Amino acid sequence: MADYPACPSCSSTFTYEDRGLFVCPECAHEWSIEAVPEEAASDPVILDANGNELKDGDSVTVIKDLKVRGSSSVVKVGTKVKNIRLLDGDHDIDCKIPGVGSMMLKSEFVRKA
């Protein structure tokens, strides 16, 4: 049996070759035989509203009034949030906002402080 590389998307070892491509049957990811898996496995870069790169532990400022779901409170423009954590997904910032509590934010609504 041939030794094929693990899927760069989901790390599955059940990959196979099909017409010049490697295919993962678990997540349906396809990649070129010439592609280097280390490039695909690198962490995605998360940018703020101005295009600056965000990292874990950064401080950001909210640039738009944000309604808090399930509550009548609002996170106001200019609210500074310290010590953020970056996550994968739609809401890619996990943080604690003073006066509101723990929240997840989208990076498009913040700028680096």
C-alpha positions as CSV (number, residue, x, y, z in Angstrom):
1,M,0.0,0.0,0.0
2,A,1.3,3.5,-0.9
3,D,2.1,5.9,1.8
4,Y,0.1,9.1,1.1
5,P,0.4,12.3,3.2
6,A,-2.2,13.3,5.8
7,C,-4.8,15.8,4.8
8,P,-3.7,19.4,5.5
9,S,-7.2,20.4,6.3
10,C,-8.4,17.8,8.8
11,S,-5.2,15.6,9.3
12,S,-7.0,12.5,8.2
13,T,-4.7,9.6,7.2
14,F,-7.3,8.0,4.8
15,T,-6.1,10.1,1.7
16,Y,-5.9,8.7,-1.8
17,E,-4.6,9.8,-5.2
18,D,-7.0,10.7,-8.0
19,R,-5.8,12.1,-11.4
20,G,-2.9,14.1,-10.1
21,L,-4.5,15.2,-6.8
22,F,-4.6,13.9,-3.3
23,V,-8.2,13.6,-2.0
24,C,-9.4,13.3,1.6
25,P,-12.6,11.2,1.9
26,E,-13.5,12.7,5.3
27,C,-13.6,16.4,4.5
28,A,-13.5,16.3,0.6
29,H,-10.4,18.5,0.6
30,E,-8.3,18.2,-2.6
31,W,-4.7,19.4,-3.0
32,S,-2.0,19.1,-5.6
33,I,0.7,16.4,-5.4
34,E,3.3,19.2,-5.8
35,A,1.8,21.3,-3.0
36,V,3.8,21.4,0.3
37,P,1.6,20.4,3.2
38,E,3.4,22.8,5.6
39,E,2.1,25.8,3.7
40,A,-1.6,24.7,4.1
41,A,-1.2,23.9,7.8
42,S,0.0,27.4,8.8
43,D,-2.3,29.4,11.0
44,P,-4.6,31.9,9.2
45,V,-3.8,35.6,9.6
46,I,-6.6,37.5,11.2
47,L,-6.8,41.2,10.3
48,D,-8.7,44.1,12.0
49,A,-10.9,46.6,10.2
50,N,-7.8,48.6,9.1
51,G,-5.8,45.6,7.8
52,N,-3.5,45.3,10.8
53,E,-2.6,41.8,11.9
54,L,-4.0,40.7,15.3
55,K,-2.3,38.4,17.7
56,D,-3.3,36.7,21.0
57,G,-3.0,39.2,23.9
58,D,-3.5,42.4,21.8
59,S,-5.8,45.2,22.8
60,V,-8.5,46.3,20.4
61,T,-11.1,49.1,20.2
62,V,-14.6,48.6,19.0
63,I,-15.4,50.7,16.0
64,K,-19.2,50.2,15.8
65,D,-22.1,50.0,18.3
66,L,-22.7,46.2,18.8
67,K,-26.0,44.9,20.2
68,V,-25.6,42.1,22.7
69,R,-27.8,39.1,21.8
70,G,-30.3,38.2,24.5
71,S,-29.8,41.5,26.4
72,S,-30.8,45.1,26.0
73,S,-27.2,46.3,26.6
74,V,-24.9,47.6,23.8
75,V,-21.2,47.6,23.4
76,K,-20.4,51.3,22.6
77,V,-18.0,52.6,20.0
78,G,-14.6,53.2,21.5
79,T,-14.8,50.5,24.1
80,K,-11.3,49.2,24.7
81,V,-10.9,45.4,25.0
82,K,-7.7,44.0,26.5
83,N,-6.0,40.6,26.2
84,I,-7.9,39.1,23.3
85,R,-7.7,35.4,22.2
86,L,-8.0,34.5,18.5
87,L,-10.1,31.6,17.4
88,D,-11.1,29.9,14.1
89,G,-14.6,30.5,12.8
90,D,-17.0,33.3,12.0
91,H,-16.5,35.2,15.3
92,D,-12.7,35.0,15.6
93,I,-12.1,37.0,18.7
94,D,-12.8,35.8,22.3
95,C,-12.6,38.5,25.0
96,K,-14.0,39.9,28.2
97,I,-15.6,43.3,27.8
98,P,-15.8,45.5,30.9
99,G,-19.4,45.9,32.0
100,V,-20.7,43.2,29.6
101,G,-18.7,40.1,30.3
102,S,-17.3,37.3,28.1
103,M,-18.1,37.8,24.3
104,M,-17.0,36.7,20.9
105,L,-16.4,39.4,18.3
106,K,-15.8,39.6,14.6
107,S,-12.5,41.1,13.7
108,E,-14.1,43.4,11.1
109,F,-15.7,45.4,14.0
110,V,-12.5,46.2,15.9
111,R,-9.2,48.0,15.3
112,K,-5.9,47.4,17.0
113,A,-5.3,49.8,19.9
